[in-house]
Amino acid sequence: MDDDDPWCRFPVPTAEGVPLLFFHARLASAKTRAARRTTDEAFTHEITAIHVASRQTHGVPRTHAELRRVGQRVNRERVARVNAEGTG
């Protein structure tokens, strides 16, 4: 730390080399990430079923529209991400 730098007046507490603010935020979001992972797995199953039923011709826009038609509220970007993760 440079003593002449006016912006670095106090040392930043760290845990495992990461500032504590970010460390604790990451710990607090663990439940949210686990819940998202669980719903992504369910969406992966539904997306795969829609894709197979369409003889593997539906892309993200049609898959998203089909999910909306059956009552699933999901963002199109999420459908694209889950679809890419499932096929990749």
C-alpha positions in Angstrom: 0.0 0.0 0.0 1.3 3.4 -1.0 1.3 5.8 2.0 1.2 8.8 -0.3 -2.0 7.7 -2.1 -5.0 9.6 -0.6 -7.5 7.0 -1.8 -5.9 4.2 0.2 -6.1 5.4 3.7 -7.3 2.2 5.3 -6.2 -1.4 4.7 -9.0 -3.6 3.2 -9.7 -6.7 5.3 -9.5 -9.8 3.2 -10.3 -13.5 3.5 -8.5 -15.9 1.2 -7.2 -12.9 -0.8 -10.7 -11.6 -1.5 -12.1 -8.4 0.1 -14.5 -9.4 2.9 -17.4 -7.5 1.4 -17.3 -9.7 -1.8 -16.5 -12.9 0.2 -19.6 -12.5 2.4 -21.8 -11.5 -0.6 -20.7 -14.7 -2.3 -21.5 -16.8 0.7 -24.9 -15.1 1.1 -25.8 -15.8 -2.5 -25.1 -19.5 -2.3 -28.7 -20.5 -1.7 -29.9 -18.4 -4.6 -27.3 -20.0 -6.9 -28.4 -23.5 -5.8 -32.1 -22.7 -6.4 -31.2 -21.4 -9.9 -29.2 -24.5 -10.6 -32.2 -26.7 -9.6 -34.6 -24.8 -11.8 -32.1 -24.8 -14.7 -32.0 -28.6 -14.5 -35.8 -28.7 -14.7 -35.7 -26.3 -17.7 -33.1 -28.5 -19.3 -35.4 -31.4 -19.2 -38.4 -29.4 -20.6 -36.2 -27.8 -23.3 -34.9 -31.2 -24.3 -38.4 -32.6 -24.5 -39.6 -29.7 -26.7 -36.5 -30.0 -28.9 -37.0 -33.8 -29.4 -40.8 -33.3 -30.0 -40.0 -30.8 -32.7 -37.7 -33.4 -34.4 -34.8 -31.2 -33.3 -35.8 -28.2 -35.4 -36.9 -25.7 -32.8 -34.3 -23.1 -31.8 -34.3 -20.7 -28.8 -37.2 -18.4 -30.0 -39.6 -21.3 -30.8 -38.6 -23.2 -27.6 -39.2 -20.0 -25.6 -42.6 -19.5 -27.2 -43.5 -23.1 -26.5 -42.5 -22.7 -22.8 -44.6 -19.6 -22.6 -47.5 -21.4 -24.3 -47.5 -24.1 -21.6 -47.4 -21.5 -18.8 -43.6 -21.4 -18.0 -42.4 -17.8 -17.4 -38.8 -17.8 -18.4 -36.5 -15.3 -20.0 -35.3 -16.0 -23.6 -31.7 -15.5 -22.6 -32.1 -18.1 -19.9 -33.5 -20.5 -22.4 -30.5 -19.8 -24.6 -28.0 -20.3 -21.8 -29.6 -23.5 -20.5 -29.9 -24.8 -24.0 -26.2 -24.1 -24.7 -25.1 -25.7 -21.4 -27.2 -28.8 -22.1 -25.8 -29.3 -25.6 -22.3 -28.2 -24.8 
